[in-house]
Amino acid sequence: MKKMKSIMKESGYSIPSSISSFGLESLLWNVPNTVYSRYTLLRYTFDELLKFLKNDFENLGNYKEANGIKPLITSTNQKDEYNSFINILIVILSI
């Protein structure tokens, strides 16, 4: 996910500063283990991660940082930025 963020930036996509590497790590930390273990091929797993995050948009406000204590998203604007990032990534990968 972090590499995809770098590729997106290099390709001219505007990535909000609120989406840090730690933020992406934390975003993925909130995804249930069952999503990671559904497939053995990384490509399919990555697709499943993105689909899960897109479908779980309403719960993004409840996500925690990877420490499990602090909230990952602290404003509606930040939630929209994460959602936009996920949607752009889905379009780029044509999921």
C-alpha positions in Angstrom: 0.0 0.0 0.0 2.9 2.4 0.8 4.5 1.6 -2.5 1.2 2.2 -4.3 1.0 5.6 -2.6 4.5 6.5 -3.9 3.6 5.3 -7.5 0.4 7.4 -7.4 2.4 10.5 -6.4 5.0 9.9 -9.1 2.1 9.5 -11.6 0.7 12.9 -10.7 -2.1 12.0 -8.3 -2.7 14.3 -5.5 -2.3 12.5 -2.2 -3.5 14.4 0.9 -0.8 14.9 3.5 -3.1 13.4 6.2 -2.5 10.0 4.5 0.9 9.1 5.9 2.8 5.8 5.7 1.8 5.2 9.3 -1.8 6.1 8.4 -1.8 3.4 5.7 -0.3 0.9 8.1 -3.0 1.7 10.6 -5.7 1.5 7.9 -4.6 -2.1 7.1 -4.2 -2.9 10.8 -8.0 -2.5 11.1 -8.8 -5.0 8.4 -9.9 -8.4 9.8 -7.4 -11.3 9.5 -10.0 -13.2 7.5 -9.5 -10.8 4.6 -5.8 -11.4 4.5 -6.1 -15.2 4.6 -8.9 -15.6 2.0 -6.3 -16.1 -0.8 -2.7 -17.2 -1.1 -1.8 -14.9 -4.0 -0.8 -11.4 -3.0 -2.6 -9.8 -5.9 -5.9 -11.3 -4.9 -5.3 -10.4 -1.3 -4.6 -6.7 -2.2 -7.8 -6.6 -4.2 -9.8 -8.0 -1.3 -8.2 -5.4 1.1 -9.4 -2.6 -1.2 -12.9 -4.1 -1.6 -13.2 -4.5 2.1 -12.1 -0.9 2.8 -14.5 0.5 0.2 -17.4 -1.5 1.6 -16.5 -0.6 5.2 -16.4 3.2 4.5 -19.0 4.0 7.1 -16.8 2.4 9.8 -13.6 4.2 8.9 -14.3 6.7 11.7 -14.1 3.9 14.2 -10.6 2.7 13.0 -7.7 3.0 15.4 -4.1 3.7 14.8 -1.9 0.6 14.7 -1.3 1.0 18.5 -5.0 0.2 19.0 -5.5 3.3 21.2 -5.8 6.5 19.2 -8.4 7.1 16.5 -7.0 6.9 13.0 -9.4 9.4 11.6 -10.3 12.6 13.5 -12.4 14.6 11.1 -14.9 14.2 8.3 -12.4 15.8 5.9 -9.8 13.2 6.8 -12.3 10.4 6.3 -13.1 11.7 2.9 -9.4 11.9 2.0 -8.9 8.2 2.9 -12.0 7.3 1.0 -10.8 9.2 -2.0 -7.4 7.5 -1.8 -9.0 4.1 -1.7 -11.3 4.9 -4.6 -8.5 6.2 -6.8 -6.5 3.1 -6.1 -9.4 0.9 -7.0 -9.8 2.8 -10.3 -6.1 2.6 -11.1 -6.0 -1.1 -10.5 -9.4 -1.6 -12.3 -10.9 -3.7 -9.5 
